[in-house]
Amino acid sequence: MAGGHAPKRPAATQIAGVTPCPGGWLVLPARLSGIAIITDEVVVIETLSGVLDHKPTFDTAAIEVPIGLFDEPSAPYRNCDAAARELIGWPRASALFSVPSRAALQAPTFDAARQLEPWISRSDWRRFRWIRQAEAEIQPFHQRRWFSAQSDLSYVSLNGDEPLTSSPHLDEGVAERRALLQQRMPGVEEVLDRTPPAGATRIHLVRAAGLLWTARRAQSRAATRLPVEGDWDASGLRMELVR
């Protein structure tokens, strides 16, 4: 129309896959426009508070960290973790680690944590640094946009709910996951060819790319929750994994 204005394009939806890495948190941002996903530069952010404050703000993000904990020692796995391990299947189920109670998380030493929860390993203890940040920063209102996820579970979803048997640490495992990304989210697979930023490695790129699938599903309200009926902790946080 002469003298009129061109219709304004709707802003692209901002989504992200976020996973812990030695340098802090690896963040894979992407723009979702219709069914197209355009990935942006991968970055490592030192603290979770910095991730939550990322600009532009994420409309939806899948983050690989437990949200919602038991106050006192109970069992190695929450209901959502046990359900996820069953879906992931052998041998990859071992990649979903035990989740500490708040009491164990606050223990000053590994030995003190082990006295509370004998199943805690040295590897579990090293992961406490990221879980402590989530415990300190994530509030119930964050769960409207930030979804606790697990990258192996994301790839099972990408694979039509069939377990993968290859390891993402090996070349053949990366190739299997690349093929799934190319089939279900064309273009995202190129993330696996990027040089990881300082503080991260290839495995973190693989994880974040899978988590982007879960973020996309959550944004489109196609994601499913484990457990379906819902569990809440004493702080009002949902203890769940989204896929």
N, C-alpha and C positions, 0 to 999 in steps of 0.2 A: 504494500500500500504506500503510495507517494506520501512523503512527509511523516510516515509512521516509524515505529521502532521495530527492529528485528526482535523476535521472541527470545527471551532470555533462557539460555540452557540451564537445566538444573545442575547444581553442583554435584560432582562425583562423590560417592560415598567413600569414606576413608576407613579402611580395615587394616589389620596387622596380625602377623604371627610373631610371638615373643617367646624366647627360650633363654634359660640361664646359660652363661658361658664364663670362661675364666675372667674376662674383663668386666663382667657385670651381667648385662642383658643384651642379647642380640635381638634387634628389632627389624623385621621385614615389613615396611609399610607398602600399601598398595591402594590404588583407586579402583573402585568398582563402578562401572558405568554400564547399566543394562546387564548383559551377561559377560561383558569384557572385563578383564582384570589387567591393569597396568601396574607393574611393580615399580617401586621407587628405590632409591639408594638404601642399601642395608647399612645399619649403624649399630655400634655398641655404645650403650649408655650405662654409666657406672652404677647408678642406683635405681631402685624401683620407683622412688619418688620422681626421679627425672623421666622415667618411662611414662608414668601416669600423667605428667605435665607436658608430654610431647605436643608440639604444634606442627601441623594442624591436629586438632583433637581427633582421636579415633572414634568413629561411630560404633564400631565393634572390633574387639580384639580377642584372640585366643592366646592364652598365656600358659606356659608349661610349668605350673607350680601349684601345689595343693592349696586350696582355699577352704577354710573351715576345718577346725581341729577339735578333737576331744580334749577336755580340760585335764583329765587324768589318764594314766595308762589303761588301755583297754585291749587292743589287738593290733597286730602289725598293719592291718588294712581296714580302711573304712568300707562301707557297703559299696560305694562307687568304685573303689580300687579293686575290690574282689570281682565285681561285675566286669570291669575293664580287662582284668587279667584273663578272665574266661574268654572274652571276645578276641583278645590279641592272640591267645593260644601259645602253645609251645613251639619254639623255644623263646620267642620274643617277649613272652609275659614276664620274664625275669628283668626286663628293662623298666618295669613299673615297680618302683622301690617302696619299701615300707614308709608309712607317714607317722611322724612322732606326735605324741600328745603335747599340749602346751607345757605340761610339767617337764617333760624330757627336753623340749626345745629350749627351756630356760636353764637347763643344767649347765654349770660352769665348765665341766670337763666331759670328755668322752666317757670316762669310767663312771662318772656320776649319772650320765644319761643311760648307760648300760645297766646300772643298778635298778633303774626304773623300768627299762624296757630291754630285756636281754637280747632281743632280736636285732637291735641296732648294730650295724656294722660300721667300720671306719669310713666306708664310702657314703653311708647314710649320714654320718656325722659331718662330713665335708659339705653335703648338700644343705645342711641346716642354715648356712649363711643366707641362702636365697629364701628359704621358708620363713626365717626370722623377718626378713624385709616384707614379705607378703603379710605376715601376721601383724606387723606394725602399721602398714600402709593401707591395706585393702579393707574397706568398710562395706556393709551390706549394700549401700547405694551404688557402689562400683559394679556390683554384679548385674546391673542392668545393661552394661556395655562390655565388661571384662569377664570372659568365660574361662574357667579352669579347664584345661585340655591336656592331652598327652599325645605326642607326635606319632607313636606307634599306633595308637587308637585312630588317629586321623588317617593314616595310611590304610588301615583296615577298612575304614569307611570308603576311602577312594577306591579300594579293591572290591567293592560290592559286598562288604562285610565278610570277606574271606581272609583268613590270617595270612600274613607274609612269613616266609621261613628264612629269608635272607637277612643278613645284618647290614644296617645302613653304614657300618664302619668299613665294609668291604666294597670293592669296585662293583661286583655283581649286584650287591644290595642297592647301591646308588643307581645303577642302571635300571633295576626293577622299579624303583620309586620314580625315576625320571620318566619312564614310559607311562606310569599312572598319571603323573602331573600333565604330561603332554596330551594324554587322552581326555582328561577331565577338566583341566585348566590350561588350555594351550597358551604358551608363552611364559608361564611361570617356571617351566623346567629350566630356562636359561639361568635362573638364579643359581643353580647348582654348578655352573661353569664360572661363576664370579670368583675373584680373589677375596677370601674372607677378610673382613677388617681386623685390625689389630685387636687382640683379646678374644678372638674366635677362630674356629677351624671349619673345615668342610662339613663335619657332622652337624654343626649348628645351623649351617645353611639348609641342609637336608631337613632338619627338624622344623625350622621356621617355615619352609615352603609347605610342608604338610599341614602345619597349624593354620596356614592361610586358608586351606580348604575348610577347616572347621569354622574359622571366622566368617567366611563367605556363607556357609550354611546357617550360622547363627544370625547373620544380618538378614538373610532371606526367610528366617523363621522355619527353616527346614531341619535344623539340628534337633537331635534327641538327647535327653538327659539320662545319666546313670546316677542313682536309680531313678526310675520313672516317677515313683511316688514321692520322692523328695525327703531329704534329711537336713536338719538344721543343727548348728552347734549352739553353745550357750551365748554366743555373741550375736546370734541372728544371721550368721553366714550360712549359705547353702553349701553343704558338703556334697559336691557332685563333680562329675566329669562330663563335658559336653563333647559330642561328636557329630 
